[in-house]
Amino acid sequence: MLLSRLARVSQEVAATSARSRKIALLAELFREAEAADVPVVIPYLAGRLPQGRIGVGWKVLSRPVAPAAEPSLTVREVDARLTELAGVSGPGSQAGRARLVGELLGACTEDEQRFLFGLLTGEVRQGALDAVAVEGLARATGAPPDAVRRAVMLAGSLQSVAGALLADGPGALERFRLTVGRPVLPMLAHSASSVAEAVGKLGACAVEEKLDGIRVQVHRDGDSVRVHTRTLDDITDRLPEVTAAALELRGERFILDGEVISFDGDGRPRSFQETAGRVGSRTDVATAAREVPVSPVFFDALSVDGRDLLDLPFSERHAELARLVPEPMRVRRTLVPGPGEQDAAEAFLAETLERGHEGVVVKGLDAPYSAGRRGASWLKVKPVHTLDLVVLAAEWGHGRRTGKLSNLHLGARTAEGGFAMLGKTFKGMTDAMLAWQTERLKELAVDESGYVVTVRPELVVEIAYDGLQRSTRYPAGVTLRFARVLRYREDKRPEEADTVETLLAAHPGVRP
């Protein structure tokens, strides 16, 4: 497939807000694509490079290059060139990258240059995200959308499902089954403003501790154990105590969902940063494990003894979990019969906060496991409002913060696939966080005008705030009150940040 075709579809998708039209455009594109194009086409549509960051900054991209008169590059040729570019390192690497970028842009037409520039700077935000791509793929191949969606959940990859479908047709979906050793995207929770609201929506439910740890999915097949993060990264070698714990369980073959968390000497949870730092440590794991030991805490079972449990009610999945996992290794919970019994849930929330955890997750007892989706049957409740937002820019600090990028410009996702700024904050940052974010944001910088550094919208930050108010200064017509930084979420992609619609729904009394 020519890059020019993909660039044209990207532009057309960006120009329409109608979901049906987006699906039709993508379906037509997929009909034309070869299976080998898929690993490039799908991430490009979502504004991602398969190579990740490739070390090309604004300075290199700002150099003008005369465009080609006619399109000739295929998407696979472009991918190969970007892979070569990502591998440039060592002395002379800056000049080498500049040369390769110049050669690539020189082979592109003007439209192709514009599209590639957007990809390289993180500015392709046309709303062709995975959910829409799934619908387009189903229409292009004649496969049932629900079957495609489920295959993507079980494969953990839209690209692999798309490649199989385009190569072999709808029958290829039979290959994608829940398999021990192959991670699936985890089920996620929506937010509720209170326990009473959550119980009112779900009826009979379980109220569980919400741990401030790192989500893990643990697979055991006999003596083999693999541990994966919510983004499906394999971190088995970093967490030997999790492997040991899994091998002590009764079952021989299972997939369990849970978190790892570190506790201090008094049995209270350490900060998220300590747990995240431990999980992220790749060198001298033995020393890290001694200094910051982590414990797995499980709350769901996806597969036991070769039996797929995803479609079972949560009550039955938890029964399987309890059969395998001893109580100290399971998340604390209480059962609530229905809306008239929320006092027990409120008391459990208070006890959970007293133990140092961040809130609760209220789960419907009759709901299946919606892998890879935010299920309406899981509702998280925290005592403060929080959002996962994207850093759009930062301002150089002054006084004690001179030389540090301090005041963050915060954005939420919009329905069109872009970001709307909701306000700024410089609160809640430790000296260590200031130093880290300065270096990280400098890597993402695309422009500097005066004291404001504009960055690629890639870094997700969790923000606490006290409320929402109207504002004519910001594009969404609202701004956050008393926003403060809780932590950076490097485990999340910008596509997982909260939306303007989610924010407004949480504050029905405030309208732009």
RAQUI-V244739 format. One record per helix or strand of 2 or more residues. SS is the DSSP state (alpha for helix, beta for strand). FROM is the first residue (numbers start at 0). LEN is the number of residues. If there is no record, write none. Layout:
ss = [SS/SS]
from = [FROM/FROM]
len = [LEN/LEN]
//
This chain:
ss = [alpha/alpha/alpha/alpha/alpha/alpha/alpha/alpha/alpha/alpha/alpha/beta/alpha/beta/beta/beta/alpha/alpha/beta/alpha/alpha/beta/beta/alpha/alpha/beta/alpha/beta/beta/beta/alpha/beta/beta/alpha/beta/beta/beta/beta/beta/beta/alpha/alpha]
from = [2/18/34/57/74/92/109/129/144/157/169/187/194/204/213/223/235/239/252/271/284/294/306/313/326/332/338/358/373/384/398/404/418/430/444/451/459/466/477/483/493/499]
len = [13/14/11/4/12/14/12/12/11/11/6/4/8/6/8/6/3/9/9/9/7/10/2/11/3/4/16/6/9/13/3/9/7/14/5/4/6/4/4/5/3/7]
//
